[in-house]
Amino acid sequence: MFGTLTHWMEVAMWVVMGSMALDLVIGLFKSMSGGKLSHELVLGYLKDMVYYVLPLFMLAGLAAMDVTGWVVLVGYYLGALAVVVKYLMDMKSKL
């Protein structure tokens, strides 16, 4: 089957999704405590799902067609690491 996630690819995706969720919770807490809840907070995360998570799933699908077996996987893991670092930096700036 094309596009199946291996164990470590699934772990990387859970780390990405967990960092996104934690950043969302911190942002919701900050906006609730500040008294200015906006729809832009949630819409930003939906946009990030399209910009960051969807390409990772596309790379997972391409991994089955990779002749070398490691080029697309390296891109997948680097992309996942970049997303996690981005959200860690966002969380640091919110705190």
N, C-alpha and C positions, 0 to 999 in steps of 0.2 A: 504494500500500500504506500502510495506517495504521501509525503508530508507527516509521517509519524515522528513524534518527539521521542528521542532516547531519554534515558533516566536523567542524565546530567543537563540535557536541554530543558527538560521539564523543571528541574530544580532551578535553573537559571531563570526560567519564565516565572516561577513562583516568587523568586527574589525580586524580579522586576515589578511584578504586580503588587507584592507586599510593600515595596518602597513607595510605589504610587499611592497605595491605600493609606500608608502612614502619613505621607505628605498631605493627603486629602483630609485626614482627621486633624492634623495640626492646623491646617488652613481653616477648617470649619470651627475649631476651637477658638482660633484667633479672631475670626469674623464674628462669632457669637459673643465672645467677651467684649469685642469692640462695638457691638450693636449694629453692625452693618452687614447683614447677610445679603449676598448677591448671587444671581444665577450664573455669573461669569466664572465663579469658582468651579462649578460642576461642568460647565461647557468647556472650560480649559482642559479638564481631565479627559473628556470625550475626544477632544482634538488631539491630545497626547496619545490616546489609544490608537488613533489613526496614523499619527506620525511616527510613533515608536514601536508599538506592539505589533501592528499589522505587518510592517516590514520584517520583523523577527519571525513571524509565522510564514512569511513568504520565503525567507531564507531557509526555514525548516523544510519547506516543500522542495526547494532546490537542492537540498543536501542529498536527497535520494538520487538525483541525476548527476551529482558531482563524480567525475571519474577518479580524481585523486583521493577522495574520501575525507579530506581535511581542509581544503581551501574555504568552502562555504561554512564549515563548522567554526573555523577561526573567525570569520566575519560575524557569525551569529554570536559567539561568546564575546567578542569585542564590542558589538552593538549592545548586548545585554549589560556589559560592564559600564559602558558609556551612559546608558540610561540610569543605572543605579547611582553612578557618581553624580549625574545631573540632579537627581532627586535628593541625594544626600546634601549637596550644596544648597539646594532650595530649602531643605529643612533647617540647615544651619543658619541661613539668612532669616528665616521666620522666627527662630528662637533667639 
